[in-house]
Amino acid sequence: MSLLQEEREIILSNEYVDAFDFEEVKEFVAGASKELFISHHFKNKEKMLVQPRGGFPTYKKQFALNEFFVNANVDVLPLTIDSNTRLNDYGTAKKMLRLSEENDVDMLNGYPLVNHGYRTTRKMVTHFNKPVSLRHGTPDARLLIETAIASGIFEIEGGPITYLLPYSKNFPLDKAFMYWKYVERVCANYSELNEPINRESFGPLTATLVPPSITIVIQLLEMLLALEEGVKSFSVSFSQQGSMNQDIVTGAVIKKLARYYADQIGCGDAAIHLVYHQWMGAFPTDKSFAEQLINMSTVIASMVGADKIITKTREEASGIPTKEANAKTVADTQYTLRILNGLPAIRDEEEEEILTQEVMAIMEAVFNDPADTLWRKVFNCIKSGIIDVPFSPHIINHNKMITIRDANKNIRIIERGNVPIPDRCYEYERAKCDLNKDTTSIVNDIIHDIGIMQ
């Protein structure tokens, strides 16, 4: 028995898991409908795929949500996991699920997949016969992804950096790398049976003034960590940043460099896709403004050339959206995509060149770290502040990089901390901002820039 298989058997002997039948699951994945694989849809797509967010605690409510989505012409169904499961607290999730079912009140903020089990969830997934994307935010997702793939969920979001630095304060980063290595290997193994399992990184990070160079570097590194374990289908992603021009530039650079670095490690055969998140920051409370923002995001996704768009709702500012609001966004986004024809190709060569140089300088610093494996190099670079995510709550993150918006709403780096932004690029970024203000004014600008869409 392989070491991985031994580890899998230990993980799946958890008291909250029904007996896991490895042979039956293998047989199921091998014979599963191609329609369930987003990698199959990417290969054969004629349009951008539309995917909402959404997860309810009970099977009944999740099923009803999916029905609404299918009627609204969804391309990819979401399965958002509750926060107890994200923290591997399956005991509390089990209790809260029981209370949700008994009282018909949502006691969890998502679907407790491990507690429902793969046999139950598979009935729902195969009933709708559409690809499902697992959205969770879990540093240790080993048990969760085993249950997901056994259920027929063949797209797994997240990664050791993107599901740790924005979400966690103390979870050990080195452990997250080890746990996600397991995830990549399991996904790679299952990918040999049918269409590839697609892995997707979480580009928005803290969704708070993250400069494009940091977003892209982290996307590329999570992609490389997955590809080196044998993953054959990967989605890099980022979210609307507040400047249409900066989004278009970011999309161009991330596509170009993802292909370049995949080739560099001998993984040129991997399929790489681009995902665009509609605005992830604070939403306007005015629902008609929220709809305008959503439509604008859809236009930008088209101009960026995204393969998939992840939608928001008009109720974003007021709490967890209803299934009706979620379905409305899907229908609206599909309509906007349908009428968007003949968009002009926009290029800003100077901005592209600056961003490319920034990303490649940080990547070079990572590769030059003396550690013997890529994950250790990345770990060391986060620890030393070579990679620094603004507003991350995690204790390992330096938070020395400072960013503000320029007059055209582009996110600019005004303090680089330990991040090796080349001098020429750094001077270019700073020259775009008014830095003659006192510290209080700059702090007020940052606070304003965080709430830019409200």
Buried (B, 14 or more C-beta within 10 A) or exposed (E): EEEEEEBBEEBBEBEBBBEBBEEEBBEBBEEBBBBBBBBBBBBEBEEBBBBBBBBBBBBEBBBEBBBBBBEBBBBBBBBBBBBBBBBBBBEBBBBBBEBBBEEEEBBBBBBBBBBBBBEEBBEBBBEBEBBBBBBBBBBBBBBBBBBBBBBBBBBBBBBBBBBBBBBBEEBEBEEBBEBBBBBBBBBBBBBEBBBBBBBBBBBBBBBBBBBBBBBBBBBBBBBBBBBBBBBBBBBBBBBBBBBBBBBBBBBBBBBEBBEBBBEEEEBEEBBBBBBBBBBBBBBBEEBEBBBBBBBBBBBBBBBBBBBBBBBBBBBBBEEBBBBEBBBBBBBBBBEBBEEBEEEEEEEBEEBBBBBBBBBBBBBEBBBEBEEEEBBBBBBBBBBBBBBBBBBBBBEBBBBEBBBBBBEEBBBBBBBBBBBBBBEEBBEBBBEBBEEEEEEEEBEEBBEEBBEBBE
